[in-house]
Amino acid sequence: MAELLEREGWVVFRSAGSRGPIDLLALRAGDLPLAIQVKYGTGNLYRGFPPHERSALLALAAKAGAMPMLCRVSPRKRPVWVPGDEWPENAREVAR
């Protein structure tokens, strides 16, 4: 994902595998910073991204003035980008 964003003019910092709230931080002049959580696999968009992790990313992004994003990567498909304001509000909305 970092390479894709870099091709679009973003400067990308990786923290993948850190178990923190973000995997990528993307910056580009004139745009809000992006605080991105990357999830791999098929099925439900929010699988592996439970409500407490979404809340942590939302809080971090708000504190930093960044846009929270989920990027779901599935084999042989284009990545799906979901901004934080479109995430489910609670666990009942997330299929497990």
N, CA, C and O atoms as a CHARMM CRD file, in Angstrom:
* protein
*
  384
    1    1 MET  N      0.80000  -1.18400   0.00000 PROA 1      0.00000
    2    1 MET  CA     0.00000   0.00000   0.00000 PROA 1      0.00000
    3    1 MET  C      0.85100   1.25900   0.00000 PROA 1      0.00000
    4    1 MET  O      0.49800   2.25900  -0.62500 PROA 1      0.00000
    5    2 ALA  N      1.97800   1.20200   0.70800 PROA 2      0.00000
    6    2 ALA  CA     2.85100   2.36800   0.75600 PROA 2      0.00000
    7    2 ALA  C      3.28500   2.77600  -0.65000 PROA 2      0.00000
    8    2 ALA  O      3.29400   3.96000  -0.98700 PROA 2      0.00000
    9    3 GLU  N      3.64400   1.78400  -1.46600 PROA 3      0.00000
   10    3 GLU  CA     4.10500   2.08300  -2.81800 PROA 3      0.00000
   11    3 GLU  C      3.00900   2.74300  -3.64700 PROA 3      0.00000
   12    3 GLU  O      3.27600   3.67200  -4.40900 PROA 3      0.00000
   13    4 LEU  N      1.78400   2.26700  -3.49800 PROA 4      0.00000
   14    4 LEU  CA     0.64500   2.84500  -4.21400 PROA 4      0.00000
   15    4 LEU  C      0.46000   4.30400  -3.82500 PROA 4      0.00000
   16    4 LEU  O      0.29900   5.16300  -4.69200 PROA 4      0.00000
   17    5 LEU  N      0.48200   4.58700  -2.54300 PROA 5      0.00000
   18    5 LEU  CA     0.33700   5.96200  -2.07200 PROA 5      0.00000
   19    5 LEU  C      1.50200   6.83700  -2.53300 PROA 5      0.00000
   20    5 LEU  O      1.29800   7.98500  -2.92700 PROA 5      0.00000
   21    6 GLU  N      2.70100   6.30900  -2.48600 PROA 6      0.00000
   22    6 GLU  CA     3.87800   7.07800  -2.92300 PROA 6      0.00000
   23    6 GLU  C      3.77700   7.43000  -4.40200 PROA 6      0.00000
   24    6 GLU  O      4.17200   8.52600  -4.79900 PROA 6      0.00000
   25    7 ARG  N      3.25900   6.52700  -5.21900 PROA 7      0.00000
   26    7 ARG  CA     3.07600   6.82900  -6.64600 PROA 7      0.00000
   27    7 ARG  C      2.07900   7.96200  -6.85100 PROA 7      0.00000
   28    7 ARG  O      2.12100   8.65300  -7.86900 PROA 7      0.00000
   29    8 GLU  N      1.18300   8.15300  -5.88700 PROA 8      0.00000
   30    8 GLU  CA     0.19800   9.22500  -5.96800 PROA 8      0.00000
   31    8 GLU  C      0.67400  10.50500  -5.28000 PROA 8      0.00000
   32    8 GLU  O     -0.10700  11.43600  -5.08400 PROA 8      0.00000
   33    9 GLY  N      1.95200  10.54800  -4.91500 PROA 9      0.00000
   34    9 GLY  CA     2.53400  11.76200  -4.36500 PROA 9      0.00000
   35    9 GLY  C      2.53400  11.88000  -2.85200 PROA 9      0.00000
   36    9 GLY  O      2.88200  12.93700  -2.32500 PROA 9      0.00000
   37   10 TRP  N      2.15700  10.83200  -2.14000 PROA 10     0.00000
   38   10 TRP  CA     2.16500  10.85700  -0.68600 PROA 10     0.00000
   39   10 TRP  C      3.54700  10.47700  -0.16400 PROA 10     0.00000
   40   10 TRP  O      4.25700   9.69300  -0.79500 PROA 10     0.00000
   41   11 VAL  N      3.92700  11.02400   0.97500 PROA 11     0.00000
   42   11 VAL  CA     5.09700  10.58400   1.72800 PROA 11     0.00000
   43   11 VAL  C      4.54800   9.63600   2.78300 PROA 11     0.00000
   44   11 VAL  O      3.65400  10.00400   3.54600 PROA 11     0.00000
   45   12 VAL  N      5.07700   8.41900   2.83100 PROA 12     0.00000
   46   12 VAL  CA     4.48100   7.37600   3.67200 PROA 12     0.00000
   47   12 VAL  C      5.48600   6.87400   4.70300 PROA 12     0.00000
   48   12 VAL  O      6.63800   6.57300   4.38700 PROA 12     0.00000
   49   13 PHE  N      5.01600   6.79400   5.93700 PROA 13     0.00000
   50   13 PHE  CA     5.79400   6.22800   7.03600 PROA 13     0.00000
   51   13 PHE  C      5.09700   4.94100   7.46200 PROA 13     0.00000
   52   13 PHE  O      3.88500   4.92800   7.68000 PROA 13     0.00000
   53   14 ARG  N      5.86500   3.85600   7.57900 PROA 14     0.00000
   54   14 ARG  CA     5.32200   2.54200   7.93200 PROA 14     0.00000
   55   14 ARG  C      5.58100   2.20200   9.39500 PROA 14     0.00000
   56   14 ARG  O      6.66200   2.45100   9.92900 PROA 14     0.00000
   57   15 SER  N      4.57300   1.63400  10.02300 PROA 15     0.00000
   58   15 SER  CA     4.75400   1.06500  11.36100 PROA 15     0.00000
   59   15 SER  C      4.07800  -0.28900  11.41000 PROA 15     0.00000
   60   15 SER  O      3.61500  -0.72600  12.46400 PROA 15     0.00000
   61   16 ALA  N      4.02400  -0.95200  10.26300 PROA 16     0.00000
   62   16 ALA  CA     3.35500  -2.25100  10.15800 PROA 16     0.00000
   63   16 ALA  C      3.98100  -3.25200  11.12400 PROA 16     0.00000
   64   16 ALA  O      5.19500  -3.26200  11.33300 PROA 16     0.00000
   65   17 GLY  N      3.14600  -4.07600  11.69600 PROA 17     0.00000
   66   17 GLY  CA     3.62100  -5.08800  12.62900 PROA 17     0.00000
   67   17 GLY  C      3.86100  -4.56300  14.02700 PROA 17     0.00000
   68   17 GLY  O      4.24600  -5.32200  14.91500 PROA 17     0.00000
   69   18 SER  N      3.63900  -3.27700  14.23700 PROA 18     0.00000
   70   18 SER  CA     3.90500  -2.68600  15.54400 PROA 18     0.00000
   71   18 SER  C      2.80000  -2.97100  16.55300 PROA 18     0.00000
   72   18 SER  O      2.96400  -2.72600  17.74800 PROA 18     0.00000
   73   19 ARG  N      1.68900  -3.48100  16.07600 PROA 19     0.00000
   74   19 ARG  CA     0.51800  -3.72300  16.91600 PROA 19     0.00000
   75   19 ARG  C     -0.06100  -2.42800  17.47500 PROA 19     0.00000
   76   19 ARG  O     -0.83900  -2.44600  18.42900 PROA 19     0.00000
   77   20 GLY  N      0.32300  -1.31500  16.87900 PROA 20     0.00000
   78   20 GLY  CA    -0.22900  -0.02600  17.27000 PROA 20     0.00000
   79   20 GLY  C     -1.48300   0.27500  16.47200 PROA 20     0.00000
   80   20 GLY  O     -1.90500  -0.53900  15.65000 PROA 20     0.00000
   81   21 PRO  N     -2.08400   1.43300  16.70100 PROA 21     0.00000
   82   21 PRO  CA    -3.34000   1.75300  16.02400 PROA 21     0.00000
   83   21 PRO  C     -3.19900   2.04200  14.52800 PROA 21     0.00000
   84   21 PRO  O     -4.19000   1.96900  13.80200 PROA 21     0.00000
   85   22 ILE  N     -1.98800   2.36800  14.04600 PROA 22     0.00000
   86   22 ILE  CA    -1.84400   2.62500  12.61200 PROA 22     0.00000
   87   22 ILE  C     -0.70500   1.80100  12.02400 PROA 22     0.00000
   88   22 ILE  O      0.28500   1.49500  12.68800 PROA 22     0.00000
   89   23 ASP  N     -0.88500   1.45200  10.74800 PROA 23     0.00000
   90   23 ASP  CA     0.16100   0.76700  10.00000 PROA 23     0.00000
   91   23 ASP  C      0.91600   1.73100   9.09900 PROA 23     0.00000
   92   23 ASP  O      2.12000   1.58200   8.88900 PROA 23     0.00000
   93   24 LEU  N      0.20200   2.72300   8.56400 PROA 24     0.00000
   94   24 LEU  CA     0.80700   3.70400   7.66500 PROA 24     0.00000
   95   24 LEU  C      0.34300   5.10100   8.05100 PROA 24     0.00000
   96   24 LEU  O     -0.81100   5.30500   8.42800 PROA 24     0.00000
   97   25 LEU  N      1.25300   6.05500   7.95300 PROA 25     0.00000
   98   25 LEU  CA     0.92000   7.45900   8.07800 PROA 25     0.00000
   99   25 LEU  C      1.31700   8.08700   6.76000 PROA 25     0.00000
  100   25 LEU  O      2.48100   8.02600   6.36600 PROA 25     0.00000
  101   26 ALA  N      0.35800   8.69100   6.07200 PROA 26     0.00000
  102   26 ALA  CA     0.61400   9.26500   4.75200 PROA 26     0.00000
  103   26 ALA  C      0.40200  10.77400   4.78600 PROA 26     0.00000
  104   26 ALA  O     -0.60800  11.26600   5.28900 PROA 26     0.00000
  105   27 LEU  N      1.38200  11.49600   4.23800 PROA 27     0.00000
  106   27 LEU  CA     1.35500  12.95400   4.22100 PROA 27     0.00000
  107   27 LEU  C      1.52100  13.45100   2.79000 PROA 27     0.00000
  108   27 LEU  O      2.30800  12.90600   2.01700 PROA 27     0.00000
  109   28 ARG  N      0.75900  14.50700   2.44700 PROA 28     0.00000
  110   28 ARG  CA     0.90500  15.14100   1.14100 PROA 28     0.00000
  111   28 ARG  C      0.45400  16.58700   1.28700 PROA 28     0.00000
  112   28 ARG  O     -0.59600  16.86000   1.86700 PROA 28     0.00000
  113   29 ALA  N      1.24600  17.50800   0.76100 PROA 29     0.00000
  114   29 ALA  CA     0.93200  18.93200   0.85800 PROA 29     0.00000
  115   29 ALA  C     -0.47500  19.19400   0.32500 PROA 29     0.00000
  116   29 ALA  O     -0.84000  18.73500  -0.75800 PROA 29     0.00000
  117   30 GLY  N     -1.25300  19.93700   1.10200 PROA 30     0.00000
  118   30 GLY  CA    -2.59500  20.30400   0.68600 PROA 30     0.00000
  119   30 GLY  C     -3.67700  19.30600   1.05200 PROA 30     0.00000
  120   30 GLY  O     -4.85600  19.57200   0.82200 PROA 30     0.00000
  121   31 ASP  N     -3.30400  18.15400   1.62100 PROA 31     0.00000
  122   31 ASP  CA    -4.27700  17.12800   2.01000 PROA 31     0.00000
  123   31 ASP  C     -4.16400  16.84500   3.50400 PROA 31     0.00000
  124   31 ASP  O     -3.11200  17.03300   4.11300 PROA 31     0.00000
  125   32 LEU  N     -5.27700  16.38600   4.07900 PROA 32     0.00000
  126   32 LEU  CA    -5.23100  15.90700   5.46200 PROA 32     0.00000
  127   32 LEU  C     -4.30500  14.70100   5.52800 PROA 32     0.00000
  128   32 LEU  O     -4.28900  13.88700   4.60500 PROA 32     0.00000
  129   33 PRO  N     -3.54000  14.57400   6.59400 PROA 33     0.00000
  130   33 PRO  CA    -2.76400  13.34600   6.77400 PROA 33     0.00000
  131   33 PRO  C     -3.71200  12.14400   6.86900 PROA 33     0.00000
  132   33 PRO  O     -4.84900  12.27500   7.32200 PROA 33     0.00000
  133   34 LEU  N     -3.23500  10.99200   6.44300 PROA 34     0.00000
  134   34 LEU  CA    -4.01700   9.75900   6.53000 PROA 34     0.00000
  135   34 LEU  C     -3.39100   8.83800   7.56900 PROA 34     0.00000
  136   34 LEU  O     -2.19900   8.53700   7.50300 PROA 34     0.00000
  137   35 ALA  N     -4.19700   8.39100   8.52800 PROA 35     0.00000
  138   35 ALA  CA    -3.78400   7.39600   9.52000 PROA 35     0.00000
  139   35 ALA  C     -4.45500   6.09600   9.08800 PROA 35     0.00000
  140   35 ALA  O     -5.67200   5.95100   9.20400 PROA 35     0.00000
  141   36 ILE  N     -3.65800   5.15600   8.59300 PROA 36     0.00000
  142   36 ILE  CA    -4.20200   3.99700   7.89300 PROA 36     0.00000
  143   36 ILE  C     -3.93700   2.69300   8.64000 PROA 36     0.00000
  144   36 ILE  O     -2.81700   2.42200   9.07300 PROA 36     0.00000
  145   37 GLN  N     -4.98400   1.89800   8.78000 PROA 37     0.00000
  146   37 GLN  CA    -4.87400   0.52700   9.28300 PROA 37     0.00000
  147   37 GLN  C     -5.06000  -0.38300   8.07000 PROA 37     0.00000
  148   37 GLN  O     -6.06000  -0.27900   7.36100 PROA 37     0.00000
  149   38 VAL  N     -4.10200  -1.26900   7.83400 PROA 38     0.00000
  150   38 VAL  CA    -4.17200  -2.18800   6.69700 PROA 38     0.00000
  151   38 VAL  C     -4.52400  -3.57500   7.21700 PROA 38     0.00000
  152   38 VAL  O     -3.89200  -4.08300   8.14300 PROA 38     0.00000
  153   39 LYS  N     -5.54000  -4.17900   6.61000 PROA 39     0.00000
  154   39 LYS  CA    -5.95100  -5.53900   6.95500 PROA 39     0.00000
  155   39 LYS  C     -5.94200  -6.37700   5.68200 PROA 39     0.00000
  156   39 LYS  O     -6.34600  -5.91500   4.61500 PROA 39     0.00000
  157   40 TYR  N     -5.47900  -7.60700   5.80900 PROA 40     0.00000
  158   40 TYR  CA    -5.38300  -8.52000   4.67800 PROA 40     0.00000
  159   40 TYR  C     -6.40300  -9.63000   4.82700 PROA 40     0.00000
  160   40 TYR  O     -6.68900 -10.08000   5.93600 PROA 40     0.00000
  161   41 GLY  N     -6.95000 -10.07000   3.70200 PROA 41     0.00000
  162   41 GLY  CA    -7.85600 -11.20300   3.70900 PROA 41     0.00000
  163   41 GLY  C     -9.17400 -10.88200   3.04500 PROA 41     0.00000
  164   41 GLY  O     -9.44800  -9.74200   2.67000 PROA 41     0.00000
  165   42 THR  N     -9.98300 -11.91600   2.90900 PROA 42     0.00000
  166   42 THR  CA   -11.27300 -11.78100   2.25300 PROA 42     0.00000
  167   42 THR  C    -12.37900 -11.76500   3.29600 PROA 42     0.00000
  168   42 THR  O    -12.13300 -11.94000   4.48900 PROA 42     0.00000
  169   43 GLY  N    -13.58200 -11.55500   2.83100 PROA 43     0.00000
  170   43 GLY  CA   -14.73000 -11.56200   3.72900 PROA 43     0.00000
  171   43 GLY  C    -15.08700 -10.16400   4.19200 PROA 43     0.00000
  172   43 GLY  O    -14.84800  -9.17700   3.49700 PROA 43     0.00000
  173   44 ASN  N    -15.66000 -10.10500   5.37200 PROA 44     0.00000
  174   44 ASN  CA   -16.13200  -8.84700   5.92600 PROA 44     0.00000
  175   44 ASN  C    -14.99900  -7.82700   6.01400 PROA 44     0.00000
  176   44 ASN  O    -13.88900  -8.15300   6.43400 PROA 44     0.00000
  177   45 LEU  N    -15.29000  -6.59900   5.61700 PROA 45     0.00000
  178   45 LEU  CA   -14.28700  -5.52700   5.64300 PROA 45     0.00000
  179   45 LEU  C    -13.64600  -5.35600   7.01200 PROA 45     0.00000
  180   45 LEU  O    -12.45400  -5.06600   7.11000 PROA 45     0.00000
  181   46 TYR  N    -14.43100  -5.53300   8.06800 PROA 46     0.00000
  182   46 TYR  CA   -13.96700  -5.21400   9.41600 PROA 46     0.00000
  183   46 TYR  C    -13.43600  -6.42400  10.17700 PROA 46     0.00000
  184   46 TYR  O    -13.11700  -6.31800  11.36100 PROA 46     0.00000
  185   47 ARG  N    -13.33800  -7.56600   9.51200 PROA 47     0.00000
  186   47 ARG  CA   -12.78900  -8.74900  10.15700 PROA 47     0.00000
  187   47 ARG  C    -11.34800  -8.48100  10.57300 PROA 47     0.00000
  188   47 ARG  O    -10.53900  -8.03400   9.76000 PROA 47     0.00000
  189   48 GLY  N    -11.03200  -8.74700  11.81100 PROA 48     0.00000
  190   48 GLY  CA    -9.69400  -8.48000  12.32000 PROA 48     0.00000
  191   48 GLY  C     -9.47400  -7.03400  12.72600 PROA 48     0.00000
  192   48 GLY  O     -8.35700  -6.64800  13.07100 PROA 48     0.00000
  193   49 PHE  N    -10.52300  -6.23400  12.68600 PROA 49     0.00000
  194   49 PHE  CA   -10.44700  -4.81400  13.04800 PROA 49     0.00000
  195   49 PHE  C    -11.61000  -4.51300  13.99200 PROA 49     0.00000
  196   49 PHE  O    -12.56700  -3.83600  13.61600 PROA 49     0.00000
  197   50 PRO  N    -11.51700  -5.02900  15.23600 PROA 50     0.00000
  198   50 PRO  CA   -12.63800  -4.93900  16.18000 PROA 50     0.00000
  199   50 PRO  C    -12.89200  -3.50100  16.65100 PROA 50     0.00000
  200   50 PRO  O    -12.06600  -2.61000  16.45100 PROA 50     0.00000
  201   51 PRO  N    -14.05800  -3.29900  17.28100 PROA 51     0.00000
  202   51 PRO  CA   -14.43900  -1.95700  17.71500 PROA 51     0.00000
  203   51 PRO  C    -13.39200  -1.24000  18.56000 PROA 51     0.00000
  204   51 PRO  O    -13.19900  -0.03700  18.38600 PROA 51     0.00000
  205   52 HSD  N    -12.70500  -1.94000  19.47400 PROA 52     0.00000
  206   52 HSD  CA   -11.72200  -1.23700  20.31900 PROA 52     0.00000
  207   52 HSD  C    -10.53700  -0.73500  19.47700 PROA 52     0.00000
  208   52 HSD  O     -9.96600   0.30900  19.79100 PROA 52     0.00000
  209   53 GLU  N    -10.16200  -1.45600  18.42200 PROA 53     0.00000
  210   53 GLU  CA    -9.08900  -0.98600  17.54200 PROA 53     0.00000
  211   53 GLU  C     -9.55400   0.18900  16.69000 PROA 53     0.00000
  212   53 GLU  O     -8.79600   1.12800  16.44800 PROA 53     0.00000
  213   54 ARG  N    -10.81100   0.13000  16.23400 PROA 54     0.00000
  214   54 ARG  CA   -11.35300   1.26500  15.46600 PROA 54     0.00000
  215   54 ARG  C    -11.39100   2.51100  16.34300 PROA 54     0.00000
  216   54 ARG  O    -11.03000   3.60200  15.90000 PROA 54     0.00000
  217   55 SER  N    -11.83200   2.34300  17.59600 PROA 55     0.00000
  218   55 SER  CA   -11.89500   3.49100  18.51800 PROA 55     0.00000
  219   55 SER  C    -10.51600   4.08900  18.75500 PROA 55     0.00000
  220   55 SER  O    -10.36000   5.31000  18.78100 PROA 55     0.00000
  221   56 ALA  N     -9.51600   3.22900  18.92600 PROA 56     0.00000
  222   56 ALA  CA    -8.15100   3.71900  19.15200 PROA 56     0.00000
  223   56 ALA  C     -7.65300   4.51200  17.95000 PROA 56     0.00000
  224   56 ALA  O     -7.02800   5.56000  18.11500 PROA 56     0.00000
  225   57 LEU  N     -7.92300   4.02400  16.75100 PROA 57     0.00000
  226   57 LEU  CA    -7.48400   4.74000  15.55700 PROA 57     0.00000
  227   57 LEU  C     -8.24400   6.04800  15.39200 PROA 57     0.00000
  228   57 LEU  O     -7.65100   7.06400  15.02800 PROA 57     0.00000
  229   58 LEU  N     -9.54700   6.03600  15.65400 PROA 58     0.00000
  230   58 LEU  CA   -10.33200   7.27100  15.57300 PROA 58     0.00000
  231   58 LEU  C     -9.79100   8.32100  16.54000 PROA 58     0.00000
  232   58 LEU  O     -9.66500   9.49000  16.17600 PROA 58     0.00000
  233   59 ALA  N     -9.47000   7.91300  17.77000 PROA 59     0.00000
  234   59 ALA  CA    -8.95600   8.85400  18.77000 PROA 59     0.00000
  235   59 ALA  C     -7.59400   9.40400  18.36500 PROA 59     0.00000
  236   59 ALA  O     -7.34800  10.60500  18.47500 PROA 59     0.00000
  237   60 LEU  N     -6.71500   8.53300  17.89900 PROA 60     0.00000
  238   60 LEU  CA    -5.38800   8.97100  17.47700 PROA 60     0.00000
  239   60 LEU  C     -5.48800   9.93900  16.30300 PROA 60     0.00000
  240   60 LEU  O     -4.81800  10.97200  16.28800 PROA 60     0.00000
  241   61 ALA  N     -6.31700   9.61100  15.32700 PROA 61     0.00000
  242   61 ALA  CA    -6.46600  10.46600  14.14700 PROA 61     0.00000
  243   61 ALA  C     -7.03500  11.82600  14.53100 PROA 61     0.00000
  244   61 ALA  O     -6.58800  12.85200  14.01700 PROA 61     0.00000
  245   62 ALA  N     -8.01800  11.84400  15.43000 PROA 62     0.00000
  246   62 ALA  CA    -8.59700  13.11500  15.86900 PROA 62     0.00000
  247   62 ALA  C     -7.55100  13.97500  16.56900 PROA 62     0.00000
  248   62 ALA  O     -7.47100  15.18100  16.33600 PROA 62     0.00000
  249   63 LYS  N     -6.76000  13.35700  17.41800 PROA 63     0.00000
  250   63 LYS  CA    -5.71600  14.07700  18.15000 PROA 63     0.00000
  251   63 LYS  C     -4.67600  14.66000  17.20200 PROA 63     0.00000
  252   63 LYS  O     -4.14800  15.74400  17.45000 PROA 63     0.00000
  253   64 ALA  N     -4.37800  13.94400  16.11400 PROA 64     0.00000
  254   64 ALA  CA    -3.34400  14.36900  15.15900 PROA 64     0.00000
  255   64 ALA  C     -3.89500  15.20600  14.00800 PROA 64     0.00000
  256   64 ALA  O     -3.12300  15.71200  13.19300 PROA 64     0.00000
  257   65 GLY  N     -5.21000  15.35900  13.92900 PROA 65     0.00000
  258   65 GLY  CA    -5.79700  16.08200  12.80800 PROA 65     0.00000
  259   65 GLY  C     -5.68900  15.30600  11.51000 PROA 65     0.00000
  260   65 GLY  O     -5.55100  15.89200  10.43700 PROA 65     0.00000
  261   66 ALA  N     -5.75300  13.97500  11.61000 PROA 66     0.00000
  262   66 ALA  CA    -5.61900  13.10500  10.44200 PROA 66     0.00000
  263   66 ALA  C     -6.95100  12.43400  10.12100 PROA 66     0.00000
  264   66 ALA  O     -7.85500  12.38100  10.95400 PROA 66     0.00000
  265   67 MET  N     -7.05200  11.92600   8.90300 PROA 67     0.00000
  266   67 MET  CA    -8.21500  11.16000   8.49300 PROA 67     0.00000
  267   67 MET  C     -7.94300   9.68200   8.73100 PROA 67     0.00000
  268   67 MET  O     -6.99500   9.13400   8.16800 PROA 67     0.00000
  269   68 PRO  N     -8.76600   9.02100   9.56300 PROA 68     0.00000
  270   68 PRO  CA    -8.57400   7.58400   9.77300 PROA 68     0.00000
  271   68 PRO  C     -9.08100   6.81000   8.56300 PROA 68     0.00000
  272   68 PRO  O    -10.13400   7.12300   8.00700 PROA 68     0.00000
  273   69 MET  N     -8.31800   5.79600   8.16300 PROA 69     0.00000
  274   69 MET  CA    -8.69000   4.99000   7.00200 PROA 69     0.00000
  275   69 MET  C     -8.44000   3.52000   7.29400 PROA 69     0.00000
  276   69 MET  O     -7.47700   3.16200   7.97200 PROA 69     0.00000
  277   70 LEU  N     -9.31900   2.67800   6.77600 PROA 70     0.00000
  278   70 LEU  CA    -9.09200   1.23700   6.73900 PROA 70     0.00000
  279   70 LEU  C     -8.79600   0.88900   5.29600 PROA 70     0.00000
  280   70 LEU  O     -9.50500   1.32700   4.39100 PROA 70     0.00000
  281   71 CYS  N     -7.75800   0.10800   5.07600 PROA 71     0.00000
  282   71 CYS  CA    -7.45500  -0.40600   3.74700 PROA 71     0.00000
  283   71 CYS  C     -7.51400  -1.92500   3.82200 PROA 71     0.00000
  284   71 CYS  O     -6.68900  -2.54700   4.49200 PROA 71     0.00000
  285   72 ARG  N     -8.48400  -2.52600   3.13700 PROA 72     0.00000
  286   72 ARG  CA    -8.63400  -3.98200   3.11800 PROA 72     0.00000
  287   72 ARG  C     -8.02400  -4.49700   1.82000 PROA 72     0.00000
  288   72 ARG  O     -8.43200  -4.10500   0.72700 PROA 72     0.00000
  289   73 VAL  N     -7.04800  -5.37400   1.96000 PROA 73     0.00000
  290   73 VAL  CA    -6.33300  -5.93300   0.81500 PROA 73     0.00000
  291   73 VAL  C     -6.69900  -7.40200   0.68500 PROA 73     0.00000
  292   73 VAL  O     -6.49500  -8.18600   1.61200 PROA 73     0.00000
  293   74 SER  N     -7.23900  -7.76800  -0.46500 PROA 74     0.00000
  294   74 SER  CA    -7.61200  -9.15100  -0.75100 PROA 74     0.00000
  295   74 SER  C     -6.84300  -9.63400  -1.97500 PROA 74     0.00000
  296   74 SER  O     -6.54700  -8.84600  -2.87300 PROA 74     0.00000
  297   75 PRO  N     -6.52000 -10.92000  -2.01600 PROA 75     0.00000
  298   75 PRO  CA    -5.77700 -11.44600  -3.16100 PROA 75     0.00000
  299   75 PRO  C     -6.49800 -11.17000  -4.49100 PROA 75     0.00000
  300   75 PRO  O     -7.71100 -11.33900  -4.61000 PROA 75     0.00000
  301   76 ARG  N     -5.72000 -10.74700  -5.46600 PROA 76     0.00000
  302   76 ARG  CA    -6.20200 -10.52500  -6.83100 PROA 76     0.00000
  303   76 ARG  C     -7.34500  -9.52700  -6.94000 PROA 76     0.00000
  304   76 ARG  O     -8.10100  -9.55600  -7.91100 PROA 76     0.00000
  305   77 LYS  N     -7.48200  -8.64400  -5.95600 PROA 77     0.00000
  306   77 LYS  CA    -8.50400  -7.59800  -6.00100 PROA 77     0.00000
  307   77 LYS  C     -7.85400  -6.26400  -5.69800 PROA 77     0.00000
  308   77 LYS  O     -6.77500  -6.19700  -5.11000 PROA 77     0.00000
  309   78 ARG  N     -8.52300  -5.21600  -6.10500 PROA 78     0.00000
  310   78 ARG  CA    -8.05600  -3.87500  -5.76900 PROA 78     0.00000
  311   78 ARG  C     -8.28400  -3.61600  -4.28700 PROA 78     0.00000
  312   78 ARG  O     -9.26500  -4.09700  -3.72000 PROA 78     0.00000
  313   79 PRO  N     -7.39100  -2.86200  -3.65400 PROA 79     0.00000
  314   79 PRO  CA    -7.60900  -2.52900  -2.23900 PROA 79     0.00000
  315   79 PRO  C     -8.91100  -1.74300  -2.06200 PROA 79     0.00000
  316   79 PRO  O     -9.30200  -0.96300  -2.92900 PROA 79     0.00000
  317   80 VAL  N     -9.56100  -1.96000  -0.94400 PROA 80     0.00000
  318   80 VAL  CA   -10.77700  -1.22100  -0.60200 PROA 80     0.00000
  319   80 VAL  C    -10.41000  -0.23200   0.50000 PROA 80     0.00000
  320   80 VAL  O     -9.88300  -0.62200   1.54200 PROA 80     0.00000
  321   81 TRP  N    -10.68900   1.04300   0.26600 PROA 81     0.00000
  322   81 TRP  CA   -10.38200   2.11100   1.22300 PROA 81     0.00000
  323   81 TRP  C    -11.68300   2.57000   1.86800 PROA 81     0.00000
  324   81 TRP  O    -12.63800   2.91800   1.17400 PROA 81     0.00000
  325   82 VAL  N    -11.71700   2.57000   3.20800 PROA 82     0.00000
  326   82 VAL  CA   -12.92200   2.96900   3.93400 PROA 82     0.00000
  327   82 VAL  C    -12.54300   4.03300   4.96400 PROA 82     0.00000
  328   82 VAL  O    -11.82300   3.73700   5.91800 PROA 82     0.00000
  329   83 PRO  N    -13.02100   5.27400   4.78200 PROA 83     0.00000
  330   83 PRO  CA   -12.72800   6.32000   5.76700 PROA 83     0.00000
  331   83 PRO  C    -13.45100   6.07100   7.08900 PROA 83     0.00000
  332   83 PRO  O    -14.50300   5.43300   7.12400 PROA 83     0.00000
  333   84 GLY  N    -12.88000   6.57700   8.15800 PROA 84     0.00000
  334   84 GLY  CA   -13.40300   6.34700   9.50000 PROA 84     0.00000
  335   84 GLY  C    -14.84700   6.74000   9.69800 PROA 84     0.00000
  336   84 GLY  O    -15.54600   6.11900  10.49900 PROA 84     0.00000
  337   85 ASP  N    -15.32200   7.76500   8.98400 PROA 85     0.00000
  338   85 ASP  CA   -16.70800   8.17800   9.17900 PROA 85     0.00000
  339   85 ASP  C    -17.70600   7.18600   8.56800 PROA 85     0.00000
  340   85 ASP  O    -18.91500   7.36200   8.71500 PROA 85     0.00000
  341   86 GLU  N    -17.21700   6.15500   7.89000 PROA 86     0.00000
  342   86 GLU  CA   -18.09500   5.11400   7.33500 PROA 86     0.00000
  343   86 GLU  C    -18.01300   3.79300   8.11500 PROA 86     0.00000
  344   86 GLU  O    -18.69000   2.82800   7.75900 PROA 86     0.00000
  345   87 TRP  N    -17.19900   3.74000   9.16500 PROA 87     0.00000
  346   87 TRP  CA   -17.06100   2.50500   9.94500 PROA 87     0.00000
  347   87 TRP  C    -18.29700   2.28000  10.79900 PROA 87     0.00000
  348   87 TRP  O    -18.97100   3.23300  11.18800 PROA 87     0.00000
  349   88 PRO  N    -18.59800   1.00200  11.09500 PROA 88     0.00000
  350   88 PRO  CA   -19.71800   0.69900  11.99200 PROA 88     0.00000
  351   88 PRO  C    -19.47100   1.28600  13.37900 PROA 88     0.00000
  352   88 PRO  O    -18.33100   1.41900  13.82400 PROA 88     0.00000
  353   89 GLU  N    -20.55600   1.63000  14.04100 PROA 89     0.00000
  354   89 GLU  CA   -20.44800   2.24500  15.36100 PROA 89     0.00000
  355   89 GLU  C    -20.25700   1.23300  16.48000 PROA 89     0.00000
  356   89 GLU  O    -19.66800   1.55900  17.51100 PROA 89     0.00000
  357   90 ASN  N    -20.74100   0.02100  16.29700 PROA 90     0.00000
  358   90 ASN  CA   -20.62600  -0.94300  17.39400 PROA 90     0.00000
  359   90 ASN  C    -20.47800  -2.35700  16.85900 PROA 90     0.00000
  360   90 ASN  O    -20.63000  -2.59700  15.66100 PROA 90     0.00000
  361   91 ALA  N    -20.18600  -3.27100  17.73300 PROA 91     0.00000
  362   91 ALA  CA   -19.88400  -4.65300  17.35100 PROA 91     0.00000
  363   91 ALA  C    -21.06100  -5.37100  16.71300 PROA 91     0.00000
  364   91 ALA  O    -20.85900  -6.27300  15.90000 PROA 91     0.00000
  365   92 ARG  N    -22.28200  -4.99400  17.06200 PROA 92     0.00000
  366   92 ARG  CA   -23.44400  -5.67800  16.47000 PROA 92     0.00000
  367   92 ARG  C    -23.47700  -5.51100  14.96000 PROA 92     0.00000
  368   92 ARG  O    -24.03300  -6.35500  14.25700 PROA 92     0.00000
  369   93 GLU  N    -22.88800  -4.43300  14.45000 PROA 93     0.00000
  370   93 GLU  CA   -22.91500  -4.17500  13.01700 PROA 93     0.00000
  371   93 GLU  C    -21.81100  -4.90900  12.27300 PROA 93     0.00000
  372   93 GLU  O    -21.75500  -4.86500  11.04400 PROA 93     0.00000
  373   94 VAL  N    -20.95100  -5.56700  12.99100 PROA 94     0.00000
  374   94 VAL  CA   -19.81600  -6.23100  12.36800 PROA 94     0.00000
  375   94 VAL  C    -20.05700  -7.73900  12.33600 PROA 94     0.00000
  376   94 VAL  O    -20.18400  -8.37400  13.38300 PROA 94     0.00000
  377   95 ALA  N    -20.11800  -8.30400  11.14500 PROA 95     0.00000
  378   95 ALA  CA   -20.25600  -9.76300  11.03400 PROA 95     0.00000
  379   95 ALA  C    -18.94500 -10.39700  11.43200 PROA 95     0.00000
  380   95 ALA  O    -17.88200  -9.92600  11.02700 PROA 95     0.00000
  381   96 ARG  N    -18.99700 -11.43900  12.20500 PROA 96     0.00000
  382   96 ARG  CA   -17.76700 -12.09400  12.67100 PROA 96     0.00000
  383   96 ARG  C    -17.45100 -13.28900  11.82400 PROA 96     0.00000
  384   96 ARG  O    -16.45300 -13.96900  12.06200 PROA 96     0.00000
